[in-house]
Amino acid sequence: MSDLSSNGQLKHLGVTPPIALNYPTPREIEVTDLLVQELTAQGTFESEEESRRREVVLGKLDKLVKEFVYRTSKKRQLPEADAREAGGKIFTFGSYRLGVHNAGADIDTLCVVPRHVTREDFFIDMHDSLFSLKNEVTELTSVTDAYVPVIKMKFQDIPIDLVFAKLNVTKVPDDIELRENSLLKNLDETCIRSLNGSRVTDEILRLVPSIPAFRTSLRCIKLWAKRRAIYSNVMGFFGGVAWAMLVARICQLYPNAIAGAIVSRFFRIMYQWNWPQPVLLKPIEDGPLQVRVWNPKIYHGDRYHLMPIITPAYPSMCATHNVTQSTKKIIEEEFKRAAEIADKVMIGTGKWSDLFAKHEFFCRYRYYLQIIASSDSAERQLKWSGMVESRIRHLISKLEGVDNLCLAHPFVNGFDKVHRCATEQEANDVSHGIYNLKSTSEGNGTGSSKNGNENENGSDTSAGRVVYTTTFYVGLDVEPRAAGSTSAPRQLNISWPTSEFTKLVKSWDKYDDRYMGIVVNAQLPPEVIEEGGQRSTKIKRKAEAIEEGGKRHPKRKTKTATKTKSIVPTRRSSNGSSESVKSTIDNKMMTKSDIAGNVEVNGSNLESIENVKSTRSSSPPDLASSSLIQDYNVILCY
């Protein structure tokens, strides 16, 4: 920080001068040591053995890339000397390149090749080379139609995501760097996107004053964001790159600070940040390409970015364009909570472990939507569930316009299950969230699971039928009843958002209604309650009303209508009698004749809304007897 610029002013990193140049105080050193101890106890650091294994795997992968480029060069009939010098190189980016990866985390890698090697060569020849290493490479999958095409695999049990980019050069030597914007000339958009991850990561590291302080701080923020379920770009929160840029900006503002002080100031500044004022690590620069660079003065769409965080590498983009009004509010609430905890830590009345307390998503709201994507094979489900997940933010945006709905909160992970069904009825039930049979496997996340009776394509080879489901959840914060208003049930009409969402996902060019299904229910199965915490005493008492001798009542029953599948689960009313909840769901594209099949779900009156000061509660709904909205008529349309 002592260097002077050409005009005699003190040099600094970032778009503004630092807020303070103070060096750490004894208290800041103490809380930083406590933070590192807590991060270690939380398992955020990998072992030296795993670190060495990663280095060995990356070395082998780099060698495979050079061999792949050599073979392709010979196919293009290049001379032997030129083929040998063509090179090829592996770059890392993301959390591994930043030095903040956890044990077991994947490595984002970039394969850079000269101009005579094509993407088709990569997904055929390179894929085949990896496939031949069956003793070392497993779970090999090529995703060629992704926004950034990628080969996914486990190399010696280390997850690897490998993307491809070719440069307009005749050879790629080992000492090549990707910083120069001129390297982007004459490249297609897919290659530019592939290069962007590595260029952004390297630029972030160049723009922070202290890499050790940055890394420790970012480890803390990443762990916090994951524990609080706000770490997901696709669901409208912040992804890894966005969190890294935020931390880097605080490091620029306090260049001599250490991790404990940076984390404390991070939450306070981010909570008070004047959004949509963008977060920038350096001024946005022009470049040699005719490509769009983030500029709300020119591009109308950029003006609608609610929490813009702009990437530092050319061409600059908004890393947080998926943020909605709901997710913005949730992120700001988490900033406030974390700032209060960090302040207590700094003065000695709190501890870092409080910061990492698990989210309360499944206990936070009374009302939830359940979105179930289903298909008949693991390979198809991987793509179908990923497409559905990428569209949920559109559902959130539409729900935000519904009367009486204050906020729509998407959960960041999907829940995968594989169900072995003996009959078509069972297959239909599980695709609608009615689990009368035990799933063969399940997991938290959006990947697919396989069982032992599937072939290489992921389809079932045994008797019966296997159904793959991925379930997503959206918490609904409903406006409380005004004081003195009538006690008559109110209506929460979400038919238009849900119908538009199902139409949107079914418009996917690879959608096939013979093998894929999409369902939206107003329910929250009891099994997910462990994701958010234990039931309160109040909820347990309600559950006892429908349990006998510690066992639940018989599972939900179903009946089939002529045109639509009418699932009629039973529940217990407050007086102990059985009543049905009508939920008519059409798993095909909606026609005019189907409009009459809209779903009307009548909320129970187990508890009057007047006794509830806020619809957001620390207690979940009565999951054992009813997971539907109390005091509301909910209209769903499929």
Disulfide bonds with the S-S distance in Angstrom:
none
